[in-house]
């Protein structure tokens, strides 16, 4: 265990932001013997717990019941009356669950001996933080304030919601429009469509989910459209006006849509306003994120940063991994031998159907590997032979031809995230297509397709 380094500091580590990364860093540093405080001005657990992954997944579950009720008929279930969805029940039950999680985070900090201070912190100099009228001296200051939704300016843009507000609307929007083409936009379009809204997605590009495998993007587009999401590509919002009964949204195509709510899912920016880092000359990247080295140090070495505020992969498990790595560097007995490895990090998009992906897209593999083999299967899952649903599933493996290593795995289908988590271990371990082929499948499952793909679809 490392000893507190300098007694003339109040704290060895002062963390600004009690999100996933900040809380993990605080607890882990405290366990090593460091004196730690955390300042938070909103809610414990950060974006993920309060207005991100957790409520999003709960609402995604809620939206899937729509399909489940319809699918049940083919299996002999008669539901009688048409199922009715009550927005207030979902919303209020979600609030209760998040309060429970907030409490768990608070108890974790308390149990670790970390002092929690409520308020927005401001950095005064390389070792001094002011929060709630108190001044604190710290050997190291960790900025873990995450991101904040960004809404582009156009006439009526103030009438648009962000992901901060969309979970807690007073009334359910029967007509819903999402602006954006990233995974948040795609997820919310699927969720509100599944809950029963007439849903529109407006995106300025030709196809959403830029950066994902092209075939995955196209397949997802087709499946979402088949489920009733109205997709408006190569289009933007010109203006939003309040009208009797809702909002009139004029698109750059000239089309006018009348809806009850508009969600701007147009990206997130680092939540640095008022922190005081600019006065200290802390270097930022071109995108406005805090620039850090492999030890998560900013250009002012005593000021550290991790998570969304540094502009890497905006994923909770990445922030957690960064927190562990940071603490090992600054408070551990033996610093890590190598920088954190960001390759082959699996992720999921909880649109309907779900996307799960790990490793390289087909396009990336063609650039990085030279000769590749691509194995693809696109099928109607066994469940839907009786349900009558036309939903299909896509599975895809990308193999470096020379080494036979599986460099990418992608899935669009039910529970794709659950399936890809296991496949991610194999891809991370560098297993070959021969290893996949030698694995006996579990029958009957959709997942077995990943170990029964024998004939390359293309090279």
N, C-alpha and C positions, 0 to 999 in steps of 0.2 A: 504494500500500500504506500502511495506517495504521501509525503508530509505536506501540510500547508506551507506554501513557499515563502511567504513574506508577511510577518505579523502586522506591518503597518497598513496593510490592506484590510478592509472589512470582509472581503470575499476573495476566494481564489478564482471563482467563476461567477459572473453575473450574466444571466440569460435573459434576453429580451424576446418574449414570445413563448407562450405555453402550448404550442402545437406539437405535432408528433415528434419532430426533430428536437425541439427545445426541451420538452419534458424528458425524452430519452437521454439527451446529453446531461441534463441536470441530475437525473437519478443515477446515471452511471458514474459521473464524476464524483458525486457525493459518496457512492459506495467505495470509491478508491481513497476516501479520506479528505477530499476537498470540501471547503466551505462554499456553499452554493445558494444563490438566491435567484428567483425567477420573477420577472415583471410581466403582467398580462392585463390588457385593458378591455378585453371583450369576453372571451369564453375559453375554458380549458378544453384542450383537444384540437384547437385550431380549425382550419377549413375542413379537414377530413371528417371529424366527428360532428361538426355543427352544421355546415352548409355544403358538404362535399360527399365523399364516398359513402358515409354511413346513411344519411337520409336518402341519398340517390339510390342506393341499393334497396332500401326498404320500399321506396316508391316503385322501383323496378319490379320487385316481387308483387306489389299490389297490381301493377299493370298486367302482369303475366296471367293473373286469374281470369282476365277477360277471355283469353284464348282457351284456358283450361276448362271453363264452363262450356264453351262451344265444343271442345274436343271430347268431353265426357259422354256426349250423346251417342257417339259411335261405339262406345263401350257399354251401352245399355243403361246409362244413368239418365233419369228424367228429373229435371230440376223444377218442373212446375212453372211458377211465375218467372218472368225474366229477372235475372239478378240485378239488384240495384246497388250502385256505388255511392257511398256517402263520404265525401271529401273531408268533412270535419272530423270524422272518426279516425281516418288515416293520419291527418295532420296532427291531431291532439295526441294520438298514441305515439307518434313519432317524437313529439315534444317530451313526453314522459320518458321515452327510451334515451333521448339525448341528455336529459337531466341526470339519469342514472349513470351514464358514461362520464359526464362532467364530474360527478361525485367520485367515481373511481379514480380519475386523474388526480383530483385533489388529494385523495387518500394515499395514492402512490407517492406524490411529492412529500406529503407529511411523513409518511412512513420512512422515506429516505433521508429525512432530516433537512429537507430543502425548504427555505423560507419563500412563501408565495406573497408577492406584493401586487395589489390591484392598482393599475394605472398605466398610462402610456409613458414609457421611459424616454428620456432624451440624453444623448451622449454629450457630455460637456468637454471632455478631453480624452486622451488615450486610455485613461484609467478611472474616469469618473462618470457616474450616471446619476441623473436626477429623476425621481419618480415620486409622485404623490407628496411633493413638498420636502422629500428627504433626499440627501445626497449620499451616494454610496461610492466607496473606493474599491476597485477590483483589479486584481492582477491581469485577468483576461475578461473581456466582454464578448459574449456571443450574440450575434444578431440572427434571430430565427423568426422573423416577423412574417414570412410567407408572402403571398401575393394578394392582390385585390382586383376585383373585376374591372375591366376597361370597357367603356361604352364610347364608340365613335360619335362625333358631333354631327348632327343633321337636324333639320327643323322637327321639333317634337321628340328628340332623343331622350328628353327628361321623362317622357311617358313610358319608356321601356324599363322593364324589370331586369335585375341581374340574378345570378344564382344565389345571392345572399337573401333575396326576398321571396323567390318563387315557391319555396316549400311551405310558406306560411300565409298564403293568400286567404282572405276572408271568405271568398266564394270561389267555387270551381269554375275555371274558364271553359265554357262549352266550345269556344273557338279560340285556338291558340296558335301563335306564330313564333317561331324561333329564328333569330338572325345569327348565322355563323356556320362554319363548316368543320369545326374541330370535334373532338370526342364528346365534349359537354353538350354541344348543340345537338349532335346525333342522338345522344342518350335521352335528352329531354323531349325531343320530337317523338321518340319511340314511347317514352313513358306516358306523355299526355295523350298520344294516340291510343295507347292501350287502355287508359283510364276512361276513354270515351269522348275526348275532344275531337272536333274537326281540326286537324293539325296541318300546319304549313311549315316548311323549312326553306329559308331564303339564304342563298350563299352566292357570293360574287364569283367564285371559281367554277370551273366546269364540272368538278366532282369533289365531294367532301372527303375528309380524313386524309389530307395530304401527308405524305410520309409513310403511310401504310402500304402494304402490298397492293398493286393495282387490281389484281383479280379479286382480292378481298373487298376492295372498295366498290367495284362494279357489282359483285354478288350482293353485298349489303344494300346498295342502292336499289337493286331489283326486288329484294325481299322486303325492304321497308315500303317501297311503293305498292307492292302487292298487299301489304297489311293496311294500306289506306293513307299513308303519309303523303301529303302533296309536296313534291319537291320542285323548287324553283332555282335552277342553277344559272350561273352567269347573269345574276340579277342582284340588285341591292335595294335597300330602302331609301327612297327619296325623301319621304316625310311621313310623320305620324300626326294625326289630328284627332282630338276628342270629338266624338259625335254622339248623338242620342243613341243610347244602347251599346256603346262600346268605343272602339278606336278604328279610324279609317287609316289604313296603311297603303300609301302610294308607292309602288315599286318603280324602279328605273325602266322596266318594260312597259310602263303605262298602266298596268293592271292595278286596280284598287281592291284591297281585301278588307272586309270589316271583321274585326276580331274582338275578343274580350281582354286579351293580354298579349303583350309582346315581350319575349325574353331575348335580351342581347347577350348571346354567348360568344362574345367576340374577343376572347383572350383575357389574360390577367397580367397585371404589372406588379413589380416589387412594391411592397407596402412600406416605403421608406420615408413618406412625408412626415416632417417634424421630428425625425430621429436625431438630426444634428450631424449626420455623417458628412454632409457636404462641407460644413465649416471645418472639419478635420482633414479634408482632402482625401477621404477614402475613395480609391479609384473604382469607377464603375465601368462596365462593359458598354459596347455600343447600344445594346438593348436596354441599358439602365439597371442591370443587375450588379450586385457586388462581386467584383473580381477577386477570386481566391486562388491560392496555390494548393498543392497536394495535402498540406497540413490544415487546410481551411482557414488560413490566415489571409486577411486583406492586406492592402498596401500599408496599413498601420498594423504592425505585427501583433499587438495586444488585442486587436479587434478581429474576432473570428466571425464567420458566417457559414450557414449551411441551409439546405432545403431549397424551397421554391425561390427564395430571395437571391440565390446565386445563379439561377437560370438554367439549371440542369433538367433532368427528367422530373416532371412534377408529379411524383408518386410517393405516397406515404412510406412504403418499404425502403425507398431510396433515401429519404430523410432519416429514417431509423438507422440504416447502414452507415450513413455519413456521420451520424451522432456517435456511434460506437467507434468508428475510425478516428474521429476528432479526439475523443476522450483518450483513446489509446495513445495518440500522439502526445497529448499535452498533460495527461495525468496518469498514464500507465507506466509500468516498470520497464517494458520493452516496446518501443515504438514499432508500428507495422513496417515490414520489410519493403512493401510495395504500395503504390497508390491504390485507392479503391478502384476495382475493376467494374466498369459500367457496361461491359459487353454482355449480351445474352440475358438481359433483364426482361422477364416476361411481363406482359400487361394484358388487361382485358378492357373491352368497351361494352358497357351494359345497355347497348341498344337491343332491339328485338328483331331477329335473333342476335344473341351475344357474339362478340368477336373475342378470340383469344389468340395471342401471337407471341412468339419468342424468336430471337435471332434475326437473320437477314430476310428482307423481302426478295422476291425474284429479281427485281430491278437492281437492288444493291448487290446481290450475289453475282449477277452478270458482270458488274463493274469490278468486284473485288476478287472473284474466284476464277475468272476465265470460263473454262468449260464447266457446265453444271447439268445435273439431271433434275427435272421437276416431275413430281408425282402428285396427281390431283384426283380426287374423287368428289363427285357432286351427286347427292342421292336424297331420296325422300326417306326420312327416318322411319323405322319399323312402327313406332307409335302412331304415325300418321296414315298407315295403311288402313287402320280402323277409324281414326278420328275424322278422316275426310279432309283434314287441313292440307293445303298445298305447300306448306313451309318445307324448304329444302335445307340441306346441310352441306357445307363445303369443308373439305380437309385437304391439306397441302403440305408436302415435304419438299425441301430444296436441299440438294446434295452436291457437294463439291466433287466433281467427277474424278479428279486425280486421287484425292485422299479417301473418298467414300464417306467423309464426315457429313453428318446432317447439320447444315448451317442455318436452317430456318424451318419453323413449323407454324402453320396458321390454320385457324378453324373459324368458321362462322356457323353457329348452330346453338342449340339448347345447351346451357351450362358449359359453354366453351372455356370460360375461365377456370372452372374446376378441372377440366380435362387437360388443358395446356399447362397447368401448374406441375403435373407429373411429367409431362413431356419436356418441360423446361429443365428438369434435372438432367435428363439424357443429353439435351443440346448443350447445356453448360459443361457437362462432363466430356464433351467431344466425342460422343459415341457415333459409330458409323451406321450406314444403312444396313450393313450386314448384321449389326447388333439389333437393330429394329426388326429385321426379318427373322432373326433367331428367337425373338420373344413371342411366346404363345399368347394369342389373344384371349380376351374374356368374351364369351358368346352367350346370348346375343346382346351386344352393346354397339353403339356408334363408335366408341373410342377404339374398338379393335381394328377399325379401318387403318389406323396409323401404323399397325404392324402387319397388315396384309396387302399393302400397296406393293405390287411386284413389277409392273410394267411402266416405264417412264412415259409420261404424257407428252413431254417434249424435252429437247436437249438445248 
